[in-house]
């Protein structure tokens, strides 16, 4: 087996930067989309030697990839190598029948739709532009365009979110019958505009929201979803194969500003400045990158950290070097992890406490 | 020089009533120092002293005024150092009683003034800060003349800040304070009223020569302790050390001993000639014992050797500091330290943190208990963790506490003292507005949060002073704190049976708030013996995951986990429970406990 089989492309443009967002994003700049896509394709050419002849997955993330100016997006899709799974992230307000048809024509077979919530007041708090109806409409448009693999992104732990709001969101999401759901806790990072505005309220309701994660997991599992990763749920066989690549420790190539690649023992991150990125590639140069060398110990620790996020067993032998025996004994005694036939498996409670269990286990 | 030309005096004053400013002004007026040489408040030479406006160690300075030699002996200004103050006062024939014209006499001023009167010192009352708009010199003068049995017209009125009246003070020192008496022909006797440690020359004794004379390169003996040494140098303070060939009866100066350990020459001891010793030492020597104890631990257990070195160094200058190694299950290696009082403890702690750059964890202070066990054994306990579970009888130290407050706060003080098991002794009106209250209080109840309570309940208007008056029986119990059924030795306290429940409850509540939730339920209990008196549960965490982790996040998320892991390693392990250092700090912080 040789060559990288997972390709990520970063499309940073957005109509608006939501208060809670911490991704590399740029608002507007419609005049620069074309030049950026050209640069992306040049970077692809530069790195093509790293890729396997046949890719397993391609993922267009953002930003809001579907906000990218239509012709530029079309050109990008047309130039991409084929893959079994081609995913694009979309915001509901950008989804039109034309866009959906264009994506289909461009080889996209999976869309991850950023719904976040179906409660208007909570969407306002998040500064999302699309209301609940826009989310539903986008979903229907995508279905009608022939997409049979759709994912919804949702958030819990939104300032002001009551348990009944969470239940209503879960119900609304399930009513759309998506193949896949990603459910994240809202992270209020210190020093952000969002935390400044809502940090106090979030701290105040922390205790009330304690059980939300369990509620999300239980509801989705009861509805027939597989809780295959800490924050991800799928219908059988509909896991996000691209993301699974990260969690299984596979190599991946990331293109575009701020994008990260990991190939063997090397990981690099492209610098996040748009103009410098475009200029470098226009001159035929690779963009500025930050390089990290991953030694065997680091690799093993990452393997442990990522592997424990999944519901599939982790071969104990693969991660033994990264495990501290005392920590293992402790989490076993507490009923959070088990060793079964040479595998390391977290219990349901162990998965709810996955971060702490990982820290406990890690050597 | 004849004895008639010498005056030895000190200044008794409350913090901030202007003692250091007056001392500075005296140095200036007598041209001992030019203005250019003046550092602000020369006498308070330690950084901490300058900052807190208090004198920790006594100092002395010699000035010349109209054909006389005046020795100013600066006394420590706080209750914890009463013994040191009494020795410094014994070296004098008179004292300036300095009172702020706006604030009037304070308890501590009064205590030291009475100490001076007991030592037969001539008191020169002075009202300072008459330049302040809020000054009421007549009221202040009335009050102090009442206190010392003098007449108001005898009270000097000055402003040390502007210099107004400072020359009158110097004249009054010469006129009113008697010259020292002593026998120049008798065998030498000199009172050690303080000492300091000079890195190069060893212990420097501050002395008042009472009889005979002293010279360099003479064999001397400290009469109480029996320590012998040869004088390397002696001299007077002008204000820096200035060597002389003789120190005569009546004079104040220093003796460089070459000793390497301050504990071999204690304050209050009498120096005499080894070859021709005096028959009797000067009266009043006491071996001062610490009254307040606490465990000191480095926050980072790797800093234990640094803490030991730092204590060794502080001890060089502070004979009253006591410490011995101690091990706590919860906190690791540290020291059980004994102090003269709470302020002394605070000062030691601050110096360790500031001058030696250490991060410390200090356990709740306690006093010394005398315990008779059921087996009939008698022990003195300095650490609650050593308090026997089966006791026949316990005695605890009591103090006579003097509080001066405006009359509207009398009720608040009485209430506080009653809560702290105080026994009313007496009360008197110092003026129409201000009242003096005297109570006997168990010291153990004063080291716990008393000053802060007094301050807040009297809006800062109370002044407080005390004397330790001895041991009395008390119904005391040891309260242990347990985390997940494991006792936390560092949090054990000894309290009166009646307050055991309240204190136990407060500690348990505080721990529940401060200890982060674990992966399992953690019961927190307070117990007397095997009887649980308070209980709370730190509920297990229900969720602890990193929300998302994709290709771009892996390095950052890995570092988060690695940091979490490092944080776990820094935590103190109590049985199965991980307790962050900060939780101990918060629990041991009495202010926080009250909050």
Interface residues (C-beta under 8 A of the other chain):
Chain A: X8 X182 X184 X185 X186 X187 X210 X211 X213 X214 X230 X231 X243 X246 X247 X252 X254 X258 X259 X260 X261 X262 X267 X269 X292 X298 X301 X302 X305 X306 X309 X330 X331 X334 X336 X351 X352 X353 X354 X355 X356 X357 X358 X359 X360 X362
Chain B: X519 X520 X541 X542 X543 X544 X545 X546 X547 X548 X549 X550 X551 X552 X554 X555 X557 X558 X561 X562 X564 X565 X568 X576
